[in-house]
Amino acid sequence: MQQIIKFFLRFKIGILFLVLFSISLALTIQSHSYHNNKWISSTNSITAFFLNIQHDLSSYFNLKQNNLKLQKENNNLKEQLYNLNITTNDSIILDSLYTFKPCHVISNSFKRVDNYVLIDLGQSDGVKEDYAVSLPNGILGIVEKSEKNYSRVISILNTNLSVNAKLKNSNNFGSLQWDGARPNTIFLEDLPRSASFNIGDTIVTGNNSLIFPKDIPIGTIKNYELDNNIGYYSIEVKLFADMTSVNHAYVIIPKNIREAKDLLREKDE
């Protein structure tokens, strides 16, 4: 014990410097989104390796809980497949434009203003930037950066992300955005005054997106407010997915997105 005390007394200046340097570095990264993003990018491959080990250990000790969750997800997928057989031709055609690849969530942040998710699929799996990522009961975000075996996803709990969404029972749409507060609540902005809806109605992904397929359930209307000055609603949406406990997800790979983007580019020129 005395040797330990002598060690700390001998090197107290150096130890104090390292402690203060670590604290200042952490505060700098935490308080500046630019430094935070650079830090995430530079340490992505290294941290992914250790986080993957942590995920494997956690999965092993929670096999029973994970198996029950997977069974529930499989039942939901079977129901969706059955509904696909009796739905309209338009929906069948729409579904054939996308391929869903299952993945695991290695790291998920939800306490910051701008949150990111790390998944275990990358370029070797055909995953590219701007691909959508969904959940068994909602949406997770959009791929921001893809490396060989991992991809970083900008979460829907990120104030810089906006997703096209609409009322399930009509074609009235707006922009889905997070206010940086509660992880179970997001807002549908710019919904026109003419829209008709009720508390409890379902919000789904919209038609005006080349990233997400339409009609993916997102959540239900919890509250709303009309801005009389601009004539648009701000709708509070309670998410179906628990964004604080995300384990499994699906990367949505569009088959013809390049062709569609080229056509839109020609239209804008």
Helices and strands as residue ranges (DSSP letters): H 2-10, H 12-31, H 33-42, H 44-60, H 63-85, H 89-95, E 98-108, E 114-119, G 123-125, E 132-135, E 138-146, E 151-158, E 163-167, E 173-177, E 185-192, E 202-205, E 217-227, E 232-239, E 248-254, H 257-268
